[in-house]
Amino acid sequence: MYDRTELCKRLNNQSWKFAKTMPYMPHFHVWFDRWTSSDDFKYCVHAVSEFGKWEFCMIEPRHYFYDDGWRYWWLNGRNGCPIVINRERITIRSPKPIPDKFKDMAYHVPNWVPKR
């Protein structure tokens, strides 16, 4: 259903903004309402989940998609709906083993995204 080449194209077509409020964790982001289209955002959320590796890099495991020296991941808002896709250079941090308390965690990928 999703195509890796198409995912990379859609990710590369975005205007990524540096997260200057988080200098301790240098990364870039695009909020859902800043994407070229809501369809592109939804496609990328689902495709990152499909092609991403289940890893632990920050506070909980999530799907991380790797392409051309970048690591991509998405985050949910308070309502459980994806609100942002982030990226960072893979040299910033390395994945760690998934802690036991998360081993059985199922990561739900919603079938909807916020409305603009």
Secondary structure, 3 states (H helix, E strand, C coil): CCCHHHHHHHHHCCCCEECCCCCCCCCEEEEHHHCCCHHHHHHHHHHHHHHCEEEECCCCEEEEEEECCEEEEEEECCCCCEEEEEEEECCCCCCECCCHHHCCCCCCCCCCCCCC
